[in-house]
Amino acid sequence: DGFNLQYIDQFPMANSDDTKRSQKPSGLAPPGVGSNPPKYRYKKNDDDNAPIPVPWWFNPSTANLIHNLSLEDDDIIVSSGVKMGTTWLTNLLVSLLYEYDDDGNLIPEAVANRGKIPGRLGQTYPEGMYATREEKERDELGIYARVPEGGKKCDAVFGDFVWEDLLKMPRPRMFVTHLFGRKYLPRGLFDEDNNDVGISGTVAGNTKRKGKGRLIVMVRNLKDSMCSLHNFRGTPMDGWLGNEHGPGLFRRWLMLDDCPNSMGSAFYWVRENCLAVENIGIERALVVHYEGLILNFGAQLKRINAFLGLPDLTEAKLHAIAKACSFKSMETSQLRTRANCRKGGIGSWKDVDLGEERWAELDKTFNNVLAGEEIADPMRFFQFREIPGMPLLS
């Protein structure tokens, strides 16, 4: 696989009357950062006709490494969508797997090693680091030169780690990424026939290479996700409905094949992970809905605990994790990614006045792309302004 990046100066404007509306948004995110579309596209190989937009810190070399990672049976791959609760879920899993004992007490050794192990003080994306310390020190691909003080910014968010550090993590190893679907996730997750192209270790006949590891997919209803992205590190330069800087976040969000947002279309992201979960099967793939965690935290944490094959979750440990992973605790913690924490909750999209016609247009796109997808059905519930069949409040 020959992964590469393309740099583009601008993205196509959507055909929409929305761009005629003049906007002067304040508190802007920097160009190519946060709520603004990134300026790079990730192309898997020369034959890839569907590259995805990626942030400036994206390293195609390590994206290739995560795709070809040799998995252990107890490895955990977390695929979480942009602005769908990645920081929260990462903190939950770290607390559950490594940091608290059954009595609800912090494990001293785990606390002492927080800064030495990737992912313990916030997610450390594999696609956001170099493979080796030498490559990092040389800035082999010029990644850090893409923005002022790029190296310091990467270390501040992801930690001073390289791919080799990820491989040496204590088991069970956990890899957190925004990458998605069979095209980008570790191919070792999936069962593959011996005639699959590029798969090593297969033999002649009808044998299959069995997949290894576990996949956890984190999703959030796409209206709240869009609103959260709108406020990520400042509002977008093209505002909600477009101006001279672009089509506006609402129009960008509804684009599919040409979506310029980081990781491309959120609708496609969900669809491809639906297929990944179906291919892997429920024994090794789990879907976590952001809203489910908020509404029934204890039951959902026990569900995750059981999926990971851990001992029964005690009430003391559950309560300790709930406290440690509350918004207030995370916002004031030592997490490198605490700046990414924003208390959006459920249904914040209802406070955004885009007009019912536009919200209906988003619903139509959702139905066109995700109708019949099992993961998507619970998401749909939280995208209703009023729940069908519920009595009106008097």
C-alpha positions as CSV (number, residue, x, y, z in Angstrom):
1,D,0.0,0.0,0.0
2,G,1.4,3.4,-1.0
3,F,-0.3,5.9,1.3
4,N,0.2,9.6,0.5
5,L,-1.1,13.1,1.3
6,Q,-2.4,15.7,-1.1
7,Y,-2.4,19.4,-0.2
8,I,-5.3,21.6,-1.5
9,D,-5.7,25.3,-1.2
10,Q,-9.5,25.4,-1.2
11,F,-12.5,23.1,-1.3
12,P,-15.4,23.4,-3.8
13,M,-18.3,25.6,-2.9
14,A,-21.6,23.8,-2.5
15,N,-24.4,24.8,-4.9
16,S,-26.8,26.5,-2.4
17,D,-28.6,29.8,-1.8
18,D,-27.2,29.6,1.8
19,T,-23.9,31.1,0.5
20,K,-25.8,34.3,-0.4
21,R,-26.4,35.1,3.3
22,S,-23.8,37.4,4.7
23,Q,-22.2,36.3,7.9
24,K,-19.5,37.8,10.1
25,P,-18.8,35.1,12.7
26,S,-16.7,35.9,15.8
27,G,-14.3,33.8,17.8
28,L,-13.0,32.1,14.6
29,A,-11.0,28.9,14.6
30,P,-7.7,29.1,12.7
31,P,-7.8,28.2,9.0
32,G,-7.5,24.4,8.5
33,V,-8.0,23.7,12.2
34,G,-11.0,22.7,14.4
35,S,-14.3,23.6,12.8
36,N,-12.6,24.7,9.6
37,P,-12.0,22.1,6.9
38,P,-8.4,20.7,6.8
39,K,-6.2,21.3,3.8
40,Y,-4.9,17.8,3.4
41,R,-6.4,14.7,1.8
42,Y,-5.3,11.1,2.6
43,K,-5.1,8.8,-0.4
44,K,-4.6,5.2,0.3
45,N,-2.8,4.5,-2.9
46,D,-2.6,5.7,-6.5
47,D,-5.8,3.9,-7.4
48,D,-7.8,5.4,-4.5
49,N,-10.5,7.5,-6.0
50,A,-12.1,8.5,-2.7
51,P,-9.4,10.2,-0.5
52,I,-10.5,11.7,2.8
53,P,-9.7,15.1,4.3
54,V,-7.3,14.8,7.3
55,P,-5.8,17.3,9.8
56,W,-2.4,18.8,9.4
57,W,-0.8,16.4,11.9
58,F,-1.9,13.3,10.0
59,N,1.0,10.9,9.2
60,P,0.2,8.6,6.2
61,S,3.1,6.3,7.1
62,T,1.7,5.4,10.5
63,A,-1.8,5.2,9.1
64,N,-0.4,2.5,6.9
65,L,1.1,0.9,10.0
66,I,-2.1,0.8,11.9
67,H,-3.9,-0.7,8.9
68,N,-1.3,-3.5,8.8
69,L,-0.9,-3.9,12.5
70,S,-0.4,-7.5,13.7
71,L,-3.0,-7.8,16.4
72,E,-3.0,-9.7,19.6
73,D,-6.3,-11.4,20.7
74,D,-6.7,-8.9,23.6
75,D,-5.9,-5.7,21.6
76,I,-8.6,-3.1,21.6
77,I,-9.3,-0.8,18.6
78,V,-11.4,2.2,19.4
79,S,-12.9,4.0,16.3
80,S,-14.7,7.2,17.4
81,G,-16.2,9.8,15.1
82,V,-15.1,13.4,15.1
83,K,-16.9,15.2,17.9
84,M,-18.7,12.1,19.0
85,G,-17.2,11.7,22.5
86,T,-13.7,10.4,21.8
87,T,-12.0,12.1,24.8
88,W,-14.7,10.9,27.2
89,L,-14.7,7.3,26.0
90,T,-10.9,7.2,26.1
91,N,-10.9,8.3,29.7
92,L,-13.5,5.8,30.6
93,L,-11.6,2.9,29.1
94,V,-8.3,4.0,30.6
95,S,-10.0,4.1,34.0
96,L,-11.8,0.8,33.5
97,L,-8.8,-1.1,32.2
98,Y,-5.8,0.3,34.0
99,E,-6.3,2.8,36.8
100,Y,-8.9,1.7,39.4
101,D,-9.1,-1.4,41.5
102,D,-12.3,-3.2,42.6
103,D,-12.5,-1.0,45.8
104,G,-12.6,2.1,43.7
105,N,-9.1,3.2,44.6
106,L,-6.5,4.5,42.1
107,I,-3.7,2.0,41.5
108,P,-0.5,3.9,42.5
109,E,1.7,2.3,39.8
110,A,-0.9,3.3,37.1
111,V,-0.9,6.9,38.3
112,A,2.9,7.0,38.4
113,N,3.1,5.8,34.8
114,R,0.4,8.0,33.3
115,G,2.9,10.3,31.5
116,K,5.0,7.4,30.3
117,I,2.4,5.3,28.4
118,P,0.5,6.5,25.3
119,G,-3.2,7.2,25.7
120,R,-3.2,7.5,29.5
121,L,-3.5,11.3,29.6
122,G,-5.8,11.6,26.6
123,Q,-6.0,9.8,23.3
124,T,-2.7,9.3,21.3
125,Y,-3.8,8.8,17.7
126,P,-1.5,6.4,15.8
127,E,-2.1,8.4,12.7
128,G,-0.8,11.5,14.5
129,M,2.8,10.3,15.2
130,Y,6.0,9.1,13.6
131,A,7.0,5.5,13.5
132,T,10.4,5.9,15.3
133,R,12.1,8.4,17.6
134,E,14.6,9.1,14.8
135,E,11.9,10.0,12.3
136,K,10.3,12.3,14.8
137,E,13.4,14.1,15.7
138,R,14.2,14.7,11.9
139,D,10.5,15.5,11.2
140,E,10.9,13.0,8.3
141,L,7.8,14.1,6.4
142,G,7.8,17.7,7.3
143,I,4.6,17.3,9.4
144,Y,5.7,19.8,12.1
145,A,6.6,22.4,9.5
146,R,2.9,22.6,8.3
147,V,2.0,24.9,11.2
148,P,4.0,27.2,13.5
149,E,5.6,25.1,16.3
150,G,3.9,22.0,14.9
151,G,6.1,19.6,17.0
152,K,5.2,21.3,20.3
153,K,1.5,21.3,19.4
154,C,1.5,17.6,18.6
155,D,3.3,16.7,21.8
156,A,1.0,19.0,23.8
157,V,-2.1,17.1,22.5
158,F,-0.9,13.5,21.9
159,G,2.2,13.3,24.1
160,D,5.9,12.8,23.2
161,F,5.3,9.3,21.7
162,V,6.0,7.4,18.6
163,W,4.5,4.3,17.0
164,E,7.1,2.1,18.7
165,D,5.8,3.3,22.1
166,L,2.3,2.1,21.1
167,L,3.5,-1.3,20.3
168,K,5.2,-1.7,23.7
169,M,2.1,-0.7,25.7
170,P,1.1,-3.0,28.5
171,R,-1.6,-5.5,27.6
172,P,-4.3,-5.2,26.8
173,R,-3.1,-2.6,24.3
174,M,-5.6,0.1,23.3
175,F,-5.4,2.0,20.0
176,V,-7.8,5.0,19.6
177,T,-8.4,6.5,16.2
178,H,-10.7,8.5,14.1
179,L,-10.0,6.1,11.2
180,F,-12.9,3.9,10.2
181,G,-14.2,1.0,8.2
182,R,-12.5,-1.9,6.7
183,K,-10.5,0.4,4.3
184,Y,-8.6,2.1,7.1
185,L,-8.9,0.1,10.4
186,P,-6.5,-2.8,11.1
187,R,-7.2,-5.5,8.6
188,G,-6.2,-8.0,11.2
189,L,-9.6,-7.4,12.9
190,F,-11.4,-9.0,10.0
191,D,-11.7,-12.7,8.9
192,E,-10.1,-12.9,5.4
193,D,-10.0,-15.6,2.7
194,N,-6.6,-16.9,1.6
195,N,-7.0,-15.2,-1.8
196,D,-7.5,-11.7,-0.3
197,V,-4.9,-9.4,-1.9
198,G,-1.9,-8.6,0.2
199,I,-2.7,-10.8,3.2
200,S,0.2,-12.7,4.5
201,G,0.2,-15.9,6.4
202,T,-2.5,-17.7,4.3
203,V,-2.2,-21.1,2.7
204,A,-3.7,-22.7,-0.4
205,G,-7.2,-24.1,-0.2
206,N,-10.4,-22.7,1.4
207,T,-8.7,-21.7,4.7
208,K,-9.4,-18.3,6.3
209,R,-7.2,-16.1,8.4
210,K,-9.4,-15.5,11.5
211,G,-9.6,-11.9,12.8
212,K,-8.2,-10.9,16.2
213,G,-8.7,-8.2,18.7
214,R,-11.8,-6.2,19.6
215,L,-13.4,-3.2,18.0
216,I,-15.3,-0.5,19.9
217,V,-17.2,2.1,17.8
218,M,-18.4,5.3,19.4
219,V,-21.2,7.2,17.7
220,R,-23.4,10.2,18.5
221,N,-26.4,11.6,16.8
222,L,-25.3,13.6,13.8
223,K,-27.1,16.8,14.7
224,D,-25.4,17.2,18.0
225,S,-22.1,16.1,16.4
226,M,-22.4,18.9,13.8
227,C,-23.1,21.5,16.5
228,S,-20.2,20.4,18.5
229,L,-17.9,20.6,15.5
230,H,-19.2,24.2,14.9
231,N,-17.7,25.2,18.2
232,F,-14.5,23.2,18.0
233,R,-11.5,25.5,18.7
234,G,-13.7,28.4,17.6
235,T,-16.4,28.8,15.0
236,P,-15.7,28.2,11.3
237,M,-14.7,31.0,9.0
238,D,-17.6,30.2,6.7
239,G,-20.1,30.3,9.6
240,W,-23.2,28.1,9.6
241,L,-24.6,29.1,6.2
242,G,-21.7,30.3,4.2
243,N,-19.9,33.4,3.0
244,E,-16.9,34.3,0.9
245,H,-14.8,31.7,2.9
246,G,-16.9,28.7,2.0
247,P,-20.4,27.1,1.9
248,G,-20.9,27.1,5.7
249,L,-20.7,24.2,8.1
250,F,-24.3,23.1,7.6
251,R,-23.8,22.6,3.8
252,R,-20.4,21.0,4.3
253,W,-21.9,18.6,6.8
254,L,-24.5,17.4,4.2
255,M,-21.9,16.9,1.5
256,L,-21.2,13.2,0.9
257,D,-18.5,12.3,-1.7
258,D,-17.0,15.8,-1.6
259,C,-17.3,16.5,2.1
260,P,-14.3,18.6,3.1
261,N,-14.6,18.1,6.9
262,S,-11.9,16.1,8.7
263,M,-12.4,12.3,8.0
264,G,-15.0,13.2,5.3
265,S,-18.7,12.6,5.5
266,A,-20.0,11.7,9.0
267,F,-22.8,9.8,7.3
268,Y,-20.3,7.7,5.4
269,W,-18.2,7.3,8.5
270,V,-21.1,5.8,10.3
271,R,-22.1,3.6,7.3
272,E,-18.6,2.2,6.9
273,N,-18.3,1.3,10.6
274,C,-21.8,-0.3,10.4
275,L,-20.3,-2.6,7.8
276,A,-17.2,-3.2,9.9
277,V,-19.2,-4.2,13.0
278,E,-21.3,-6.5,10.9
279,N,-18.2,-8.1,9.3
280,I,-16.5,-8.7,12.7
281,G,-19.6,-9.8,14.6
282,I,-21.0,-9.1,18.0
283,E,-18.5,-11.2,19.9
284,R,-15.6,-8.9,18.9
285,A,-17.3,-5.7,18.0
286,L,-19.3,-3.3,20.2
287,V,-21.1,-0.1,19.4
288,V,-21.3,2.6,22.2
289,H,-23.9,5.4,21.7
290,Y,-22.9,8.6,23.3
291,E,-26.5,9.3,24.4
292,G,-26.7,5.8,26.0
293,L,-23.7,6.6,28.2
294,I,-25.2,9.8,29.4
295,L,-28.7,8.4,30.1
296,N,-27.7,5.1,31.7
297,F,-24.0,5.4,32.5
298,G,-23.9,2.5,35.0
299,A,-25.5,-0.1,32.7
300,Q,-23.5,1.0,29.7
301,L,-20.2,0.8,31.6
302,K,-21.1,-2.7,32.8
303,R,-21.9,-3.6,29.1
304,I,-18.4,-2.3,28.0
305,N,-16.8,-4.1,31.0
306,A,-18.5,-7.4,30.0
307,F,-17.5,-7.0,26.4
308,L,-13.9,-6.6,27.3
309,G,-14.0,-9.8,29.3
310,L,-13.1,-8.1,32.6
311,P,-14.2,-9.3,36.1
312,D,-17.6,-8.2,37.2
313,L,-17.7,-4.4,37.7
314,T,-18.1,-3.6,41.4
315,E,-20.2,-0.7,42.5
316,A,-17.2,1.0,44.2
317,K,-15.2,0.9,40.9
318,L,-18.2,2.1,38.9
319,H,-18.8,5.1,41.1
320,A,-15.1,6.0,41.2
321,I,-14.9,5.9,37.4
322,A,-18.2,7.9,37.1
323,K,-16.7,10.7,39.3
324,A,-13.3,10.6,37.5
325,C,-14.9,10.8,34.1
326,S,-17.4,13.5,34.8
327,F,-17.2,16.6,32.7
328,K,-16.1,18.7,35.7
329,S,-13.3,16.3,36.6
330,M,-12.0,16.0,33.1
331,E,-12.1,19.7,32.5
332,T,-9.8,20.3,35.5
333,S,-7.7,17.2,35.1
334,Q,-4.2,16.6,33.8
335,L,-5.6,15.3,30.5
336,R,-3.7,16.7,27.6
337,T,-6.9,16.7,25.6
338,R,-9.0,18.5,28.3
339,A,-9.1,21.5,25.9
340,N,-11.3,19.3,23.6
341,C,-13.8,18.8,26.4
342,R,-17.1,20.6,25.7
343,K,-20.3,19.9,27.6
344,G,-22.7,19.5,24.7
345,G,-25.1,17.0,26.2
346,I,-28.1,15.7,24.3
347,G,-30.3,17.8,22.0
348,S,-28.2,21.0,22.0
349,W,-28.9,21.1,18.2
350,K,-32.5,22.2,19.1
351,D,-31.1,25.6,20.2
352,V,-29.6,26.3,16.8
353,D,-31.9,28.2,14.6
354,L,-31.2,26.9,11.1
355,G,-34.9,26.6,10.1
356,E,-37.0,23.5,10.0
357,E,-36.4,23.0,6.3
358,R,-32.6,22.6,6.8
359,W,-33.1,20.2,9.7
360,A,-35.5,18.2,7.5
361,E,-32.8,18.2,4.8
362,L,-30.3,16.7,7.2
363,D,-32.9,14.0,8.2
364,K,-33.4,13.2,4.5
365,T,-29.7,12.7,4.0
366,F,-29.5,10.6,7.1
367,N,-32.3,8.3,5.8
368,N,-30.9,8.1,2.3
369,V,-27.4,7.0,3.6
370,L,-28.2,5.1,6.8
371,A,-31.7,3.6,6.4
372,G,-31.7,0.0,7.7
373,E,-28.3,0.3,9.4
374,E,-28.6,-1.1,12.9
375,I,-26.1,1.3,14.4
376,A,-28.1,4.3,13.0
377,D,-31.5,3.5,14.5
378,P,-30.8,4.7,18.1
379,M,-29.1,7.8,16.6
380,R,-32.3,8.7,14.8
381,F,-34.3,8.9,18.0
382,F,-32.2,11.8,19.3
383,Q,-32.5,13.6,16.0
384,F,-36.3,14.1,16.4
385,R,-37.3,17.5,17.8
386,E,-40.4,15.8,19.2
387,I,-40.6,12.1,19.7
388,P,-43.4,10.6,17.5
389,G,-46.2,9.1,19.6
390,M,-45.2,11.0,22.7
391,P,-48.1,13.2,24.2
392,L,-47.6,16.9,24.0
393,L,-46.9,18.7,27.3
394,S,-49.7,20.9,28.4
